Amino acid sequence: MFENLSEKFDRAFKLLKGQGKITEINVAETLKEVRKALLDADVNYKIAKEFTDSVKVKALGADVLTAVSPGQLLVKITHEELTKLMGSQREPLNISANPSVILIAGLQGSGKTTFSGKLANLLKNKEKKSVLLVAGDVYRPAAINQLKVLGEQIGVEVFADESNKNPVDIAQKAIAHAKATGKQIVIVDTAGRLAIDEEMMSEIAKVKQAVNPQETLFVVDAMTGQDAVNTAKAFNERIDYTGVVLTKLDGDTRGGAALTIRSVVEKPIKFVGTGEKMEALDAFYPERMADRILGMGDIVSLVERAQQNFDEEKARKLQKKIAKNQFSFNDFYDQIQQIKKMGNIKDLVGMIPGIGKAMKDVDVDDDAFKGIEAIIQSMTPQEREEPSLINGSRRKRIADGSGTNIQEVNKLMKQFEETRKVMRVMSNPGKMAGMMRGMQGMKNN
């Protein structure tokens, strides 16, 4: 996400490196590159020009402190303007009513049904709300089946009336069912089309009028670039939605939609989809997105994702096991599953400040843990709990069973033992302090 844009911005700011002060000439040269980067990211020319003009006015009018280089100052101003362009602040969902109705709209293939499932999962787990998903796409049987599968996967009830071809009637019955069963949130998935047409617009407008939703979210595929912005504008003119959802931001997207949709339709981006997993949905924070575009990472979002997938009870038990040196391969395997739940591995790495740039050419495969998982799964239950049992002949059997080789098994065993030692030291404050004092003594010598 935004990898090319980040790279081009980085190159543009390097033009100011070593410059003693900001001048009209060096700023113009840098901002010409910034504008080019924005246009390459499929940002509308008018918006790209207004953006760079605004940065230029602020840069030339700013006093450069001795502690701040011209390059750093321009990065700071660009960051502020990017944040403003994308909406300045996060706009939360309005879920104050009981039940709160959220209507989902968009073109076919934009990811509406998947987003409906992700949103239900987020509201159920993070907000602790009881959710009802409504299958309102009466034209595509696969959409109803898909929603049922997602509902089962995340443990959320799905309301479907497959014999009914009236989406208004289905939505009204679903809300009555939600009230009768004490559901707090109703998410209504609607039909999409391959292109904007009068029939679709009219139908969604009727559903909206009938159910009077607290939120109407327009779901758009970020990979369609400027087309996404134009579609968003056409939809907004007809149904006056309350927020935008950008899907497929993990794809090979140029990012133009994320940067300009807010200023074109004057509606906030509320969520971004960053992968196929049900957990791969983030609330949209303009400032954090600006951080990522400028290669500053996004440690706050990383911590939030970790907390969402964090099991407090399991963590307490694990702490006790580590203190007693009983950390096992079962625990190791559990930790891998928790990391995988957090989303796309390369996306997570990109959230760590400074690491994103260093890893830009490294292909971080989502299957990076596959070999480790296969080795652990080829162990017997006893071997997983008591790694000390794994001798030479057992290692050979594990390698054969996992489709790996002895070297890979040995490597994992070594990494596991090192992890175990570090975890044990860190769980003991006395040992940790002693180790730090020892390191300090070595430094002083």
N, C-alpha and C positions, 0 to 999 in steps of 0.2 A: 504494500500500500504506500503510494507517494514516493517510492524509492527513487524514480527518475527525477521527480520534482525536487526532492531533497538534495540530490547530487548536483543538479543545475544551480540551485540556490547557493550551495556550498562553493561552487566554482565562481559564481558571481561575486560573492563576498570576498573571495581571495584577491580580487582585483584591487581591493582597498588595503591589502596587507602591506605593511611597511610605510604606508602613507602617513605623514605627520598630522594632517588635518583634512577635514571634509571640504571639498571645493565643488563648485557647480560642475566642473569638467569630470572629476573622478566619480562623483555621484551619478551623473548622467550615464557614464559608461557602465557602471555597476547595474543601475536600474534598467538599462537597455537589455542586459542579460536576464534580469529578473522578469521583465515583461515577456521576453522570448520564452522563458521557462513556463510562465503561466499560459501562454498561447499554446505551447506544446502539450500542456496538460488539459487542453480543450476548454480553456476559460475564454468566455466571450471577449472580443477585442476591446469593446467599450469599457467593460469592467476592469480588464487588465490595465488599460491606460489610466483610468480613474484611480486605481490602486497605486500604481507607481508614481503618479502625480502627487498623490496625498503623502506618500513616503518621502518624496523629494522635498516638498514644502516643509515637512517636519524636521527632516535631516539638516537642511540649510538654515533653519531657524533655531537649531539646538546648540547649546554651548557644550563643547566636548570637554569633559572633565579630564584631568591629567591621568587619572587611573583607568580611563576608558579609551580604547583605541577607536578610530573612525569605523573600522569594520564591526566592532562590538556594538557601537552605537546604532549602526544601520540595521544590524540583526535585531536589536531591541525594538526599534521603531517598526521594522517589518513584522515582527512578532505581534506587536500591539495592533497593527492594521489588519493582519490576517485574522486575529481573534475577533476584531470588530466586523470584518467582512462575513464571518461565519456565525455572527449573532451575539458576540460578547459573553453571554452567560448561558448556562444550561437551563433549559425550560422543562420542568418536570411534568409528568402525566397528571391530568386532573382525574383523580379516582376518589373524589370526596363523596359522591352519591352512593346509595346502597339499593340496588346494585348499580355499579358504574358500567355504562355501555361504551365499548370501543369498537368503532366501525373501521374495517380494513378495506381500502380501495387501491386499485392500480391496474396496470396492463397485465395481460397473460404472460407468464414467464418471468415476472419481476421478483417473484419469491414471496408472494402474499401468504400462501398457506404455510410455508415453512416459518415465516416470521410470526404468524399467529401462534404457532406451537412454541416458538422461542419466547415470545412475550408471555404466554400463559405460564411457561416454566419459570421465567424470571419473577413474575408476580406471585406465583405460588411459593417459591423458595426464598426470595429475598424480602418480599413484602408480607409474606405469610397470609396471603389472601386465598379464599376458595374461588376457583375460576370455572366458568363454563365456556367451552369452545362451541361455536355454532357453524355448521356446514351450510353456508348460504349460496354456494356455487351450484346452481341447479342445472348447469349445462355440461359440466365436465365430471362424469362419475368418478374419475380417478382422483379428483380433488377431495371428494367426500371420503373415499378410502384412505387417501393420504392423511387427512386430518384425523381419522379414526386411529390409524397406526401411530401417529405422533402423540395423540391423546393417551393411548395405552402406554407408550414409551415413557411419558412424563407423569403419568398418574393423574390425568385431568379428564373429567367427563366431557363427552362430545354429544351435542344435540344434533340429530340428523333426522330428516323426514323425507326419505328418498322418493316417495310416491307423490310428494307435493312439488309442483313446479312454480310456486309463487314465492319469491324470496322475501317479500314484505310479510306475508303470512307466517313463513318459517321464523323470521326474526322476532315477530310479536309473540308467537307461541314459545319460543326459546326464552324470552324475557319473563313470561308468565311462569315457566318451569323454574327459572333461576330464583324468582321470588318465593315460589313454593318450597324450594329445596335449600334456601338460605345461602345461595351463591352471592358473593360480593362483587365479582367482575364478570361481565359477559363480553366475550370477544367474537364479533361477527365477521367471518371470512366471506367475501363476496366474489362474484364472477368477474373475470377479466376478459379482455378481448385482445386480438393481435394488434389492433390499432384503435385509436379513439373513434368511437362512433356514437351517433345520437341516441340509439337504443340503449347502449350501455350507460351513458351519462344519465339518461332519463330514469333508468331502473335504480341506479345507485342513489339518485336524488330522492326517489320515492321511499327507498329503504330508510334513508337518513331522516326524512320528514316523519316517517311512521314511528321510528324508535327514539328519536331525539337524543343522539349519543352525546356523552360528555367529551369524547375525543373522536375525531375522524382522522385516521392516519393514512397518508398517501405513500404507498410503497413503490420505490423506483430502483431499478438496476443501475448502480453507479457506473458500470462498464459501458453504458450507452452514452456517456459524456454529455455533450451539449444537447443531444436529443432528449436526455432525461430532464433537463431544465425546461425545454419547450413543452414536453408532456405534462410536467408539473404545473406549468402556467395554465395550460388548457383545462386541466382537472380543477384547479383552484377557482377558475372563473365560473365553473358550473356548480361545484359542490362545497366551495369555501371550507376546505379542511383545516384542521387545527395544527397539524404537524406533518413532517416528512420523515420517512424511514429510508435510509440508503442501504441497499443490500449489495453483497458481493464486493465489498471494499477490500477483501483479501485477494481478489483476482488481479489480473494484469490491467489495472485501471489507471487512467491518467489523472483522476481526481478532480477534474473540472467541475463536476456536479456538486461535490461536497463544498467546494470553495465558493460557488456562485448561486446556488439554489436559493439561499436565504435572501440575498439582495434582490433577486428577480421576483420571487413570489411573496416575499415579506412574511414568510411563515417559518417557524423554527425547525431545525433538524432535531428530532427527539431521540432517534436510535440509529446505530450503524450495525449492520451484520458483517461479521468478520470470519465466517467459516460455515461449514455444514452442520457442525455439532449443535445440539440444542442449547449449550451453554455459550455459544459464540455470538453473543449479542451484547453490545455496550451502549449505555446511555451516552448521548453526544455532549461532550464538553468542548466548546470552541477553543478555549485556551490550551487544553491538553492536545487537541488536534494540531494546533499551531506549533506546539512543542515538538510533536512528532515530525511535522513537515520540515522543520528547521533542524532536525537531527538531534534534538535535545532529550529524546526518550519520553517515557510517560510512566514513571515509577508509581504514581498514585493509582492509576488504573490497574497496574500489575498487582499491587497489594490488594485492591478491591476484588479482583478476580480470584486471588488466592483465598481471601476470606470467604467468598461465596462457596468455594469447594472445600472448605475447612471443616472437619468434623471434630468438635471440641472434646467429646468423650473419648474418641479414638486417640487424639493427641495426648490426653492425660495418661491413658494406658501405655502409649508408646514411650512417654517420658520415663515411666517407672521401669519399663523393660530395658531402656538404654542405660539407666543408672545401674541396673543389675547385670549389665553386659549380656542381655538376652535378646538383643535386636536380631531378628531372623530374616531369612529370605522372603518369608510371607509378608513381613513388615515392609521390606524393600519393594516388593511387588505392589503393595498397597500405595506406597508413596508415588510410584510410577503412574498408577491409575489416577491419582489425584492431580498430578501434573498434566496428564493427557486431557482431563476434564476441563482444564483451564483454557483450552483452545489450541489453535495453530501454533506450533513450536517456534517457527521463524517470527511470527507476529509477537509472541511473548518476548523473544530475544530482543526485538526491535524496541520494546518498551524500556529497556535498561539503558540509561544515558551513556552515550559513547560507544556502546556495543553495536548498535544498529549499523553504523557506518562501517565498523570493522568487519561485520558479518555480511555486508551487502553482496559479495561475490560467492559466499559460501552457501551451498545448497543444503539447507537444513530440512531433511525429510521428516514428515509426520510419522513415518514408520521407523524412526531412529531407535525406538525401544524394542522393536520386533525381535531382534536376536537375543536380547537380554531376557525378554519375556519367554521366548521359546526355551532357553536354557533353564530358567527357574521352573517352568511347567514340566520339564523333563525330569525334575527331581522327585523323589518320593516325599510324601507328607513329613516323614521323620527327618529327611535330609534338609528340608526347608526350615524346619524348626531347630535342627542341630547341625549347622554347617560343618562342625568339626568332624562329623562322620564321613565327609566326602574325601575319600582317599583316591589313589591313582586309578584303580579299576572302576570305581564309581564315576570318576570324571570321564573315563572313556565311554561308559554307558550313557551318561548325560549328553556328551558330545554327539554320539550316534543318534540318540533320541530326538535331539533338537535340530539336527541337520547342520551342526556347526563342527568345529574341530577342537582338539584338546587345548590348543593355544588360546582360543577364544574363551573356553571355560576357565582356564587358569587365570586369564586376564580379569575376568569378572570376579573370580574368587579373591584375587589380590585387591581389586577396587573395593569389594565389599568389606574386606578386613580393614582396609585403611579408613573407609567411611565409618565403620563400627568404632574404631579407636578414637577418631576425631569427635564423634557424637558422644562418646563416653566422657572424654575430657571436658567437652563443652557443657555436659549436664552436671559436672561437679565444680562449683565455684572455687573451692579451695585449690584443686588441681589446676584450674584455668589460671588463677592468680599466680600460682607458682611458676607455671609455664611462661607467663608474661614477664615475671621478674627475671627468669633465666634468660629470656630473649633480650631484655634490657641490659643485663650484665654483659652478654656477648657483644652488644652494640657498643657499650662503654669501653670494652677492652679493645 
